[in-house]
Amino acid sequence: MASSVTRRQLHMATTEQRKVEHLNVRLPVSEMAILRNYCEANQRSQSDVIREFIRSLSAAVNPSSTLPPDS
């Protein structure tokens, strides 16, 4: 029996999951150094650290409704 989901629908669903927005932030040199040092010490990207922090804000604002981890 053939699947009821077409290739196009699958592609569209995958594309929807990949949509991202870009954020540009101006930081003092000292704060940028803190971020770089943290990322280097923990072998993580700046984007990963910032995404995790934003997810923690969601949990702090509404503990019963947290965002799923980024895959």
C-alpha positions in Angstrom: 0.0 0.0 0.0 1.4 3.4 -1.0 2.0 6.1 1.6 -0.5 8.9 1.6 2.3 11.5 2.0 3.7 12.7 -1.3 7.4 13.6 -1.8 6.4 17.2 -2.1 4.6 17.2 1.2 7.6 15.5 2.8 9.9 18.1 1.3 7.7 21.0 2.5 7.5 19.5 6.0 11.3 19.2 6.1 11.8 22.7 4.8 9.4 24.1 7.4 11.5 22.5 10.2 14.7 24.2 8.8 13.4 27.8 8.7 15.7 30.0 10.8 15.9 33.7 11.6 19.1 35.6 11.9 20.1 37.7 14.9 22.8 40.4 14.9 23.8 41.5 18.4 26.2 44.3 19.3 28.3 43.4 22.4 31.0 45.2 24.2 34.5 43.7 23.5 34.6 42.4 27.1 31.3 40.5 26.8 32.3 39.0 23.4 35.5 37.8 25.0 33.5 36.1 27.7 31.3 34.3 25.1 34.4 33.3 23.0 36.2 32.0 26.1 33.2 30.0 27.3 32.6 28.5 23.8 36.3 27.5 23.5 36.5 26.0 27.0 33.3 24.0 26.4 34.0 23.2 22.7 30.6 24.7 21.6 29.6 27.1 18.9 28.5 30.6 19.8 25.2 29.9 18.1 24.7 26.7 20.2 25.3 28.6 23.5 23.0 31.4 22.6 20.2 29.0 21.4 20.5 27.1 24.7 20.3 30.4 26.7 17.2 31.5 24.8 15.5 28.1 25.5 16.4 28.6 29.2 14.5 32.0 29.1 11.5 30.2 27.8 11.6 27.8 30.7 12.0 30.7 33.2 9.1 32.7 31.7 6.7 29.7 31.5 8.0 26.6 33.2 5.2 24.4 32.0 5.8 25.1 28.4 9.4 24.7 27.4 10.8 24.5 23.8 12.1 21.1 22.6 15.9 20.8 22.3 17.4 21.7 18.9 18.1 18.7 16.8 
